């Protein structure tokens, strides 16, 4: 499994397409990497499927860059972003509130791009959701009692969330969860100079679960994040749990019920393609009326 910082491009096969930069913030389990590629490859496949379902069909070109500098990656510079208009930051076993040098460099890059490149649209999943919120002034911390949110989880949508996901049945979507940290409160003008006060009404939390009140944040034309995982399948859920058990981050008695629930629901159908489709529409600029 390669952890090279070399940028890879997976081209689109369509005249109208979205070009997105995927910043990989962790490595796949070796078996998942062999079967499905890196996290960037997983998102490329998922978003190409969502693009096929877009009306009319929409191509996806994915540029993939591994950014964990402790493992041979590199955080890109401002100069690397000339042709970038859509960025997706992946999930990770690292803590988004940690101050590791590469994490601080990533936070700084987000902040610079937010100010100097208003044409760039940002998305992030799990760690990516949290690091984007951190960079924009949100607070990230462990959940109360360091409780894990694992397994196939219902997310109750706000009115904005229902519009983003094309009004799903019962106002609910389902995604796999795999996190012990969460966004305590989302970005706002009271916590950062990057968001003017008059824009506070445009910052939306689009959904909540029983454990996590901020399942995603949406700012029209700029930001669309999700705590839940779009690309997990049954094997990935089991192997991600295995990695966390081996690392000792899961396994205490208080985690037992969540752990068993995650294993039992790993095969359940979830709404990853639905969420990918919503983010793809956001990248494409189809969200201007939301």
Short mmCIF file of the C-alpha atoms (twelve columns), coordinates in Angstrom:
data_MODEL
# 
_entry.id   MODEL 
# 
loop_
_atom_site.group_PDB 
_atom_site.id 
_atom_site.type_symbol 
_atom_site.label_atom_id 
_atom_site.label_alt_id 
_atom_site.label_comp_id 
_atom_site.label_asym_id 
_atom_site.label_seq_id 
_atom_site.Cartn_x 
_atom_site.Cartn_y 
_atom_site.Cartn_z 
_atom_site.pdbx_PDB_model_num 
ATOM 1   C CA . UNK A 1   0.000   0.000  0.000   1 
ATOM 2   C CA . UNK A 2   1.467   3.304  -1.096  1 
ATOM 3   C CA . UNK A 3   1.582   6.348  1.164   1 
ATOM 4   C CA . UNK A 4   3.312   8.485  -1.457  1 
ATOM 5   C CA . UNK A 5   2.501   12.156 -1.602  1 
ATOM 6   C CA . UNK A 6   2.379   11.933 -5.387  1 
ATOM 7   C CA . UNK A 7   -0.843  13.428 -6.740  1 
ATOM 8   C CA . UNK A 8   -2.965  11.000 -8.759  1 
ATOM 9   C CA . UNK A 9   -5.751  11.942 -11.170 1 
ATOM 10  C CA . UNK A 10  -8.703  9.739  -12.129 1 
ATOM 11  C CA . UNK A 11  -10.251 11.374 -15.211 1 
ATOM 12  C CA . UNK A 12  -13.911 11.943 -15.987 1 
ATOM 13  C CA . UNK A 13  -15.573 10.390 -19.021 1 
ATOM 14  C CA . UNK A 14  -18.149 13.110 -19.724 1 
ATOM 15  C CA . UNK A 15  -18.305 16.533 -21.315 1 
ATOM 16  C CA . UNK A 16  -19.849 18.203 -18.243 1 
ATOM 17  C CA . UNK A 17  -17.931 17.220 -15.119 1 
ATOM 18  C CA . UNK A 18  -16.859 18.243 -11.634 1 
ATOM 19  C CA . UNK A 19  -13.158 18.161 -10.793 1 
ATOM 20  C CA . UNK A 20  -12.587 17.548 -7.088  1 
ATOM 21  C CA . UNK A 21  -9.409  17.352 -5.040  1 
ATOM 22  C CA . UNK A 22  -9.574  14.626 -2.381  1 
ATOM 23  C CA . UNK A 23  -7.172  15.210 0.508   1 
ATOM 24  C CA . UNK A 24  -6.550  11.809 2.098   1 
ATOM 25  C CA . UNK A 25  -5.946  12.102 5.841   1 
ATOM 26  C CA . UNK A 26  -5.365  8.421  6.567   1 
ATOM 27  C CA . UNK A 27  -4.605  5.064  4.976   1 
ATOM 28  C CA . UNK A 28  -7.059  2.269  4.310   1 
ATOM 29  C CA . UNK A 29  -6.916  -1.100 6.026   1 
ATOM 30  C CA . UNK A 30  -4.573  -3.182 3.794   1 
ATOM 31  C CA . UNK A 31  -7.364  -5.575 2.752   1 
ATOM 32  C CA . UNK A 32  -9.693  -2.700 1.870   1 
ATOM 33  C CA . UNK A 33  -6.882  -1.019 -0.064  1 
ATOM 34  C CA . UNK A 34  -6.338  -4.177 -2.087  1 
ATOM 35  C CA . UNK A 35  -10.062 -4.521 -2.836  1 
ATOM 36  C CA . UNK A 36  -11.154 -0.887 -3.283  1 
ATOM 37  C CA . UNK A 37  -8.016  1.262  -3.372  1 
ATOM 38  C CA . UNK A 38  -7.259  4.247  -1.167  1 
ATOM 39  C CA . UNK A 39  -9.909  6.447  0.450   1 
ATOM 40  C CA . UNK A 40  -9.620  8.739  -2.573  1 
ATOM 41  C CA . UNK A 41  -10.362 5.809  -4.888  1 
ATOM 42  C CA . UNK A 42  -13.438 4.933  -2.809  1 
ATOM 43  C CA . UNK A 43  -14.749 8.497  -3.125  1 
ATOM 44  C CA . UNK A 44  -13.970 8.557  -6.846  1 
ATOM 45  C CA . UNK A 45  -16.103 5.431  -7.395  1 
ATOM 46  C CA . UNK A 46  -18.900 6.700  -5.150  1 
ATOM 47  C CA . UNK A 47  -19.089 10.145 -6.750  1 
ATOM 48  C CA . UNK A 48  -18.929 8.705  -10.267 1 
ATOM 49  C CA . UNK A 49  -21.969 6.581  -9.354  1 
ATOM 50  C CA . UNK A 50  -23.723 9.665  -7.990  1 
ATOM 51  C CA . UNK A 51  -22.777 11.550 -11.162 1 
ATOM 52  C CA . UNK A 52  -24.341 8.833  -13.295 1 
ATOM 53  C CA . UNK A 53  -27.600 9.339  -11.352 1 
ATOM 54  C CA . UNK A 54  -27.433 13.131 -11.717 1 
ATOM 55  C CA . UNK A 55  -29.948 14.613 -14.192 1 
ATOM 56  C CA . UNK A 56  -28.420 15.050 -16.691 1 
ATOM 57  C CA . UNK A 57  -25.485 12.692 -16.002 1 
ATOM 58  C CA . UNK A 58  -22.427 14.471 -14.626 1 
ATOM 59  C CA . UNK A 59  -18.818 13.329 -14.901 1 
ATOM 60  C CA . UNK A 60  -16.340 13.373 -12.018 1 
ATOM 61  C CA . UNK A 61  -12.583 13.884 -12.264 1 
ATOM 62  C CA . UNK A 62  -10.823 13.121 -8.988  1 
ATOM 63  C CA . UNK A 63  -7.376  14.367 -8.010  1 
ATOM 64  C CA . UNK A 64  -6.048  12.466 -4.981  1 
ATOM 65  C CA . UNK A 65  -3.358  13.650 -2.569  1 
ATOM 66  C CA . UNK A 66  -2.206  11.991 0.659   1 
ATOM 67  C CA . UNK A 67  -1.450  14.655 3.279   1 
ATOM 68  C CA . UNK A 68  -0.306  12.827 6.439   1 
ATOM 69  C CA . UNK A 69  3.297   14.014 6.568   1 
ATOM 70  C CA . UNK A 70  4.223   11.546 9.337   1 
ATOM 71  C CA . UNK A 71  3.572   8.797  6.766   1 
ATOM 72  C CA . UNK A 72  5.211   10.326 3.709   1 
ATOM 73  C CA . UNK A 73  2.418   12.617 2.560   1 
ATOM 74  C CA . UNK A 74  2.468   16.378 2.172   1 
ATOM 75  C CA . UNK A 75  -0.077  19.127 2.746   1 
ATOM 76  C CA . UNK A 76  -0.384  21.104 -0.508  1 
ATOM 77  C CA . UNK A 77  0.511   24.751 -0.780  1 
ATOM 78  C CA . UNK A 78  -1.583  27.645 -2.010  1 
ATOM 79  C CA . UNK A 79  0.289   27.441 -5.311  1 
ATOM 80  C CA . UNK A 80  -0.946  23.847 -5.815  1 
ATOM 81  C CA . UNK A 81  -4.548  25.069 -5.877  1 
ATOM 82  C CA . UNK A 82  -4.651  27.044 -9.123  1 
ATOM 83  C CA . UNK A 83  -6.992  24.621 -10.916 1 
ATOM 84  C CA . UNK A 84  -8.937  23.512 -7.817  1 
ATOM 85  C CA . UNK A 85  -12.537 24.563 -7.223  1 
ATOM 86  C CA . UNK A 86  -13.828 21.669 -5.077  1 
ATOM 87  C CA . UNK A 87  -12.068 20.027 -2.117  1 
ATOM 88  C CA . UNK A 88  -13.132 16.960 -0.118  1 
ATOM 89  C CA . UNK A 89  -11.228 15.997 3.053   1 
ATOM 90  C CA . UNK A 90  -11.504 12.357 4.113   1 
ATOM 91  C CA . UNK A 91  -12.036 10.648 7.438   1 
ATOM 92  C CA . UNK A 92  -9.140  9.586  9.644   1 
ATOM 93  C CA . UNK A 93  -8.182  7.853  12.886  1 
ATOM 94  C CA . UNK A 94  -6.345  11.059 13.853  1 
ATOM 95  C CA . UNK A 95  -8.008  13.647 16.108  1 
ATOM 96  C CA . UNK A 96  -9.140  16.820 14.344  1 
ATOM 97  C CA . UNK A 97  -8.460  18.805 17.545  1 
ATOM 98  C CA . UNK A 98  -4.863  17.563 17.744  1 
ATOM 99  C CA . UNK A 99  -1.953  19.948 17.129  1 
ATOM 100 C CA . UNK A 100 0.278   17.655 15.080  1 
ATOM 101 C CA . UNK A 101 2.268   19.789 12.593  1 
ATOM 102 C CA . UNK A 102 0.528   18.411 9.493   1 
ATOM 103 C CA . UNK A 103 -2.902  18.999 11.053  1 
ATOM 104 C CA . UNK A 104 -2.008  22.607 11.881  1 
ATOM 105 C CA . UNK A 105 -0.715  23.072 8.316   1 
ATOM 106 C CA . UNK A 106 -3.999  21.708 6.972   1 
ATOM 107 C CA . UNK A 107 -6.005  24.074 9.199   1 
ATOM 108 C CA . UNK A 108 -3.896  27.004 7.997   1 
ATOM 109 C CA . UNK A 109 -4.356  26.001 4.347   1 
ATOM 110 C CA . UNK A 110 -8.132  25.863 4.779   1 
ATOM 111 C CA . UNK A 111 -8.160  29.298 6.390   1 
ATOM 112 C CA . UNK A 112 -6.001  30.869 3.675   1 
ATOM 113 C CA . UNK A 113 -8.089  29.332 0.885   1 
ATOM 114 C CA . UNK A 114 -11.318 30.387 2.573   1 
ATOM 115 C CA . UNK A 115 -10.166 34.000 2.515   1 
ATOM 116 C CA . UNK A 116 -8.312  34.150 -0.808  1 
ATOM 117 C CA . UNK A 117 -10.271 31.669 -2.922  1 
ATOM 118 C CA . UNK A 118 -14.019 32.265 -2.488  1 
ATOM 119 C CA . UNK A 119 -14.577 30.164 -5.620  1 
ATOM 120 C CA . UNK A 120 -13.500 26.960 -3.816  1 
ATOM 121 C CA . UNK A 121 -16.232 24.786 -2.306  1 
ATOM 122 C CA . UNK A 122 -15.271 22.595 0.663   1 
ATOM 123 C CA . UNK A 123 -16.597 19.257 1.854   1 
ATOM 124 C CA . UNK A 124 -15.368 16.847 4.495   1 
ATOM 125 C CA . UNK A 125 -16.292 13.508 6.013   1 
ATOM 126 C CA . UNK A 126 -15.880 12.645 9.728   1 
ATOM 127 C CA . UNK A 127 -12.352 13.995 10.436  1 
ATOM 128 C CA . UNK A 128 -12.782 16.193 7.352   1 
ATOM 129 C CA . UNK A 129 -16.059 17.590 8.701   1 
ATOM 130 C CA . UNK A 130 -14.418 18.308 12.048  1 
ATOM 131 C CA . UNK A 131 -11.214 19.875 10.682  1 
ATOM 132 C CA . UNK A 132 -13.195 22.220 8.426   1 
ATOM 133 C CA . UNK A 133 -15.364 23.284 11.345  1 
ATOM 134 C CA . UNK A 134 -12.246 23.778 13.480  1 
ATOM 135 C CA . UNK A 135 -10.583 25.927 10.830  1 
ATOM 136 C CA . UNK A 136 -13.693 28.115 10.641  1 
ATOM 137 C CA . UNK A 137 -14.005 28.599 14.398  1 
ATOM 138 C CA . UNK A 138 -16.131 25.636 15.498  1 
ATOM 139 C CA . UNK A 139 -15.241 23.675 18.636  1 
ATOM 140 C CA . UNK A 140 -14.134 20.034 18.372  1 
ATOM 141 C CA . UNK A 141 -13.888 17.758 21.400  1 
ATOM 142 C CA . UNK A 142 -14.515 14.240 22.626  1 
ATOM 143 C CA . UNK A 143 -18.147 13.270 23.057  1 
ATOM 144 C CA . UNK A 144 -19.515 13.333 26.634  1 
ATOM 145 C CA . UNK A 145 -17.970 10.417 28.555  1 
ATOM 146 C CA . UNK A 146 -15.919 9.728  25.381  1 
ATOM 147 C CA . UNK A 147 -18.846 7.734  24.041  1 
ATOM 148 C CA . UNK A 148 -18.409 6.208  20.599  1 
ATOM 149 C CA . UNK A 149 -21.033 6.664  17.918  1 
ATOM 150 C CA . UNK A 150 -20.775 3.538  15.809  1 
ATOM 151 C CA . UNK A 151 -23.001 1.639  13.419  1 
ATOM 152 C CA . UNK A 152 -25.744 2.348  10.919  1 
ATOM 153 C CA . UNK A 153 -27.395 5.462  12.363  1 
ATOM 154 C CA . UNK A 154 -30.562 7.458  11.562  1 
ATOM 155 C CA . UNK A 155 -29.993 11.189 11.069  1 
ATOM 156 C CA . UNK A 156 -32.986 13.491 11.489  1 
ATOM 157 C CA . UNK A 157 -32.851 16.282 8.948   1 
ATOM 158 C CA . UNK A 158 -33.561 19.962 9.471   1 
ATOM 159 C CA . UNK A 159 -35.655 21.754 6.797   1 
ATOM 160 C CA . UNK A 160 -32.424 22.739 5.010   1 
ATOM 161 C CA . UNK A 161 -31.209 19.134 5.218   1 
ATOM 162 C CA . UNK A 162 -34.425 17.853 3.667   1 
ATOM 163 C CA . UNK A 163 -33.968 20.211 0.733   1 
ATOM 164 C CA . UNK A 164 -30.312 19.253 0.293   1 
ATOM 165 C CA . UNK A 165 -31.199 15.561 0.113   1 
ATOM 166 C CA . UNK A 166 -34.297 15.996 -2.048  1 
ATOM 167 C CA . UNK A 167 -36.847 15.461 0.730   1 
ATOM 168 C CA . UNK A 168 -36.240 11.838 1.756   1 
ATOM 169 C CA . UNK A 169 -39.031 9.805  3.363   1 
ATOM 170 C CA . UNK A 170 -39.702 10.678 7.024   1 
ATOM 171 C CA . UNK A 171 -37.102 13.474 6.893   1 
ATOM 172 C CA . UNK A 172 -34.355 10.990 7.790   1 
ATOM 173 C CA . UNK A 173 -31.242 9.541  6.171   1 
ATOM 174 C CA . UNK A 174 -28.968 6.746  7.421   1 
ATOM 175 C CA . UNK A 175 -25.160 6.608  7.416   1 
ATOM 176 C CA . UNK A 176 -22.480 4.535  9.110   1 
ATOM 177 C CA . UNK A 177 -20.775 6.315  12.018  1 
ATOM 178 C CA . UNK A 178 -17.262 5.730  13.378  1 
ATOM 179 C CA . UNK A 179 -16.266 8.532  15.758  1 
ATOM 180 C CA . UNK A 180 -15.557 9.471  19.367  1 
ATOM 181 C CA . UNK A 181 -14.993 13.188 18.718  1 
ATOM 182 C CA . UNK A 182 -17.665 15.595 17.541  1 
ATOM 183 C CA . UNK A 183 -18.351 19.201 16.611  1 
ATOM 184 C CA . UNK A 184 -19.542 20.764 19.882  1 
ATOM 185 C CA . UNK A 185 -20.734 23.902 18.131  1 
ATOM 186 C CA . UNK A 186 -20.479 24.885 14.453  1 
ATOM 187 C CA . UNK A 187 -18.611 27.846 12.983  1 
ATOM 188 C CA . UNK A 188 -20.004 31.326 13.558  1 
ATOM 189 C CA . UNK A 189 -18.913 34.967 13.451  1 
ATOM 190 C CA . UNK A 190 -18.567 34.952 17.243  1 
ATOM 191 C CA . UNK A 191 -15.644 32.513 17.041  1 
ATOM 192 C CA . UNK A 192 -13.771 33.592 13.893  1 
ATOM 193 C CA . UNK A 193 -13.120 36.612 11.700  1 
ATOM 194 C CA . UNK A 194 -13.521 34.371 8.647   1 
ATOM 195 C CA . UNK A 195 -17.316 34.517 8.872   1 
ATOM 196 C CA . UNK A 196 -18.876 37.996 8.931   1 
ATOM 197 C CA . UNK A 197 -21.736 38.498 11.395  1 
ATOM 198 C CA . UNK A 198 -24.270 39.065 8.622   1 
ATOM 199 C CA . UNK A 199 -23.555 35.547 7.355   1 
ATOM 200 C CA . UNK A 200 -24.528 33.769 10.595  1 
ATOM 201 C CA . UNK A 201 -28.075 33.237 9.334   1 
ATOM 202 C CA . UNK A 202 -26.591 31.362 6.364   1 
ATOM 203 C CA . UNK A 203 -24.724 28.786 8.508   1 
ATOM 204 C CA . UNK A 204 -26.897 25.681 8.844   1 
ATOM 205 C CA . UNK A 205 -26.640 22.416 10.752  1 
ATOM 206 C CA . UNK A 206 -28.425 20.078 8.352   1 
ATOM 207 C CA . UNK A 207 -29.025 17.080 10.638  1 
ATOM 208 C CA . UNK A 208 -28.630 15.480 14.063  1 
ATOM 209 C CA . UNK A 209 -28.524 11.985 15.534  1 
ATOM 210 C CA . UNK A 210 -29.276 10.825 19.057  1 
ATOM 211 C CA . UNK A 211 -25.577 11.099 19.982  1 
ATOM 212 C CA . UNK A 212 -24.352 13.923 17.731  1 
ATOM 213 C CA . UNK A 213 -26.200 17.218 17.386  1 
ATOM 214 C CA . UNK A 214 -23.997 18.488 14.543  1 
ATOM 215 C CA . UNK A 215 -24.061 15.759 11.890  1 
ATOM 216 C CA . UNK A 216 -23.179 18.212 9.161   1 
ATOM 217 C CA . UNK A 217 -22.783 21.899 8.355   1 
ATOM 218 C CA . UNK A 218 -23.896 23.718 5.216   1 
ATOM 219 C CA . UNK A 219 -23.053 27.202 3.945   1 
ATOM 220 C CA . UNK A 220 -24.424 27.796 0.459   1 
ATOM 221 C CA . UNK A 221 -21.688 27.921 -2.141  1 
ATOM 222 C CA . UNK A 222 -18.863 27.340 0.364   1 
ATOM 223 C CA . UNK A 223 -19.249 24.408 2.782   1 
ATOM 224 C CA . UNK A 224 -21.060 21.052 2.988   1 
ATOM 225 C CA . UNK A 225 -19.776 18.566 5.581   1 
ATOM 226 C CA . UNK A 226 -20.925 15.244 7.032   1 
ATOM 227 C CA . UNK A 227 -19.972 13.412 10.212  1 
ATOM 228 C CA . UNK A 228 -21.265 10.105 8.825   1 
ATOM 229 C CA . UNK A 229 -19.342 7.997  6.316   1 
ATOM 230 C CA . UNK A 230 -20.577 7.890  2.723   1 
ATOM 231 C CA . UNK A 231 -18.314 5.197  1.341   1 
ATOM 232 C CA . UNK A 232 -18.296 2.486  3.994   1 
ATOM 233 C CA . UNK A 233 -19.490 -0.984 3.084   1 
ATOM 234 C CA . UNK A 234 -19.843 -4.020 5.341   1 
ATOM 235 C CA . UNK A 235 -16.203 -5.115 5.024   1 
ATOM 236 C CA . UNK A 236 -14.877 -1.610 5.635   1 
ATOM 237 C CA . UNK A 237 -16.994 -1.250 8.796   1 
ATOM 238 C CA . UNK A 238 -15.641 -4.513 10.223  1 
ATOM 239 C CA . UNK A 239 -12.047 -3.669 9.331   1 
ATOM 240 C CA . UNK A 240 -12.246 -0.102 10.647  1 
ATOM 241 C CA . UNK A 241 -13.516 -1.538 13.935  1 
ATOM 242 C CA . UNK A 242 -10.660 -4.069 13.884  1 
ATOM 243 C CA . UNK A 243 -8.094  -1.273 13.439  1 
ATOM 244 C CA . UNK A 244 -9.515  0.675  16.375  1 
ATOM 245 C CA . UNK A 245 -9.606  -2.429 18.561  1 
ATOM 246 C CA . UNK A 246 -5.951  -3.078 17.760  1 
ATOM 247 C CA . UNK A 247 -5.116  0.562  18.532  1 
ATOM 248 C CA . UNK A 248 -6.941  0.288  21.859  1 
ATOM 249 C CA . UNK A 249 -9.295  3.182  21.120  1 
ATOM 250 C CA . UNK A 250 -12.355 0.906  21.249  1 
ATOM 251 C CA . UNK A 251 -12.808 -1.967 23.625  1 
ATOM 252 C CA . UNK A 252 -13.770 -0.645 27.019  1 
ATOM 253 C CA . UNK A 253 -16.886 -2.078 28.621  1 
ATOM 254 C CA . UNK A 254 -18.835 1.126  27.965  1 
ATOM 255 C CA . UNK A 255 -18.202 0.649  24.222  1 
ATOM 256 C CA . UNK A 256 -19.533 -2.908 24.136  1 
ATOM 257 C CA . UNK A 257 -23.141 -2.186 23.145  1 
ATOM 258 C CA . UNK A 258 -22.133 0.252  20.386  1 
ATOM 259 C CA . UNK A 259 -19.494 -2.184 19.146  1 
ATOM 260 C CA . UNK A 260 -21.925 -5.079 18.847  1 
ATOM 261 C CA . UNK A 261 -24.510 -2.844 17.205  1 
ATOM 262 C CA . UNK A 262 -21.949 -1.716 14.629  1 
ATOM 263 C CA . UNK A 263 -21.091 -5.305 13.756  1 
ATOM 264 C CA . UNK A 264 -24.761 -6.301 13.546  1 
ATOM 265 C CA . UNK A 265 -25.742 -3.406 11.260  1 
ATOM 266 C CA . UNK A 266 -22.651 -3.318 9.032   1 
ATOM 267 C CA . UNK A 267 -24.511 -4.963 6.151   1 
ATOM 268 C CA . UNK A 268 -27.524 -2.641 6.283   1 
ATOM 269 C CA . UNK A 269 -28.209 -0.434 3.286   1 
ATOM 270 C CA . UNK A 270 -27.359 3.229  3.877   1 
ATOM 271 C CA . UNK A 271 -27.653 6.530  2.030   1 
ATOM 272 C CA . UNK A 272 -24.050 7.075  0.975   1 
ATOM 273 C CA . UNK A 273 -24.931 7.602  -2.693  1 
ATOM 274 C CA . UNK A 274 -27.721 10.014 -1.708  1 
ATOM 275 C CA . UNK A 275 -25.283 12.111 0.342   1 
ATOM 276 C CA . UNK A 276 -22.606 11.911 -2.363  1 
ATOM 277 C CA . UNK A 277 -25.209 13.113 -4.854  1 
ATOM 278 C CA . UNK A 278 -26.069 16.105 -2.658  1 
ATOM 279 C CA . UNK A 279 -22.389 17.050 -2.254  1 
ATOM 280 C CA . UNK A 280 -21.841 16.615 -5.992  1 
ATOM 281 C CA . UNK A 281 -24.743 18.976 -6.727  1 
ATOM 282 C CA . UNK A 282 -23.163 21.431 -4.270  1 
ATOM 283 C CA . UNK A 283 -19.792 21.155 -6.049  1 
ATOM 284 C CA . UNK A 284 -21.530 21.672 -9.397  1 
ATOM 285 C CA . UNK A 285 -23.364 24.771 -8.174  1 
ATOM 286 C CA . UNK A 286 -26.858 23.267 -8.227  1 
ATOM 287 C CA . UNK A 287 -27.548 24.452 -4.665  1 
ATOM 288 C CA . UNK A 288 -28.017 28.156 -5.404  1 
ATOM 289 C CA . UNK A 289 -31.731 28.077 -4.529  1 
ATOM 290 C CA . UNK A 290 -31.224 26.340 -1.145  1 
# 
